[in-house]
């Protein structure tokens, strides 16, 4: 049986995940874990849980910001048809997503 820093027994059905972090992010995680008297694993599990639990809210907020941006552009570009503006925005979003995918690969 394994125990964390607080002496709480850890559940045994866990999988090991190895990740790499930039040195500065790792240092910040280590300082935060120390300050909160937690392990880095506990800290990263909680961060991942929070990320997963809030993904729908973040996507909705991003969509709302995008729609607001399109509305502002349409207000400024009165002579440009809305479908043309939406097309340019879709292309820009797709380009950003492709760039992110390339950065991950």
Helices and strands as residue ranges (DSSP letters): H 23-35, H 40-53, H 55-76, H 82-104
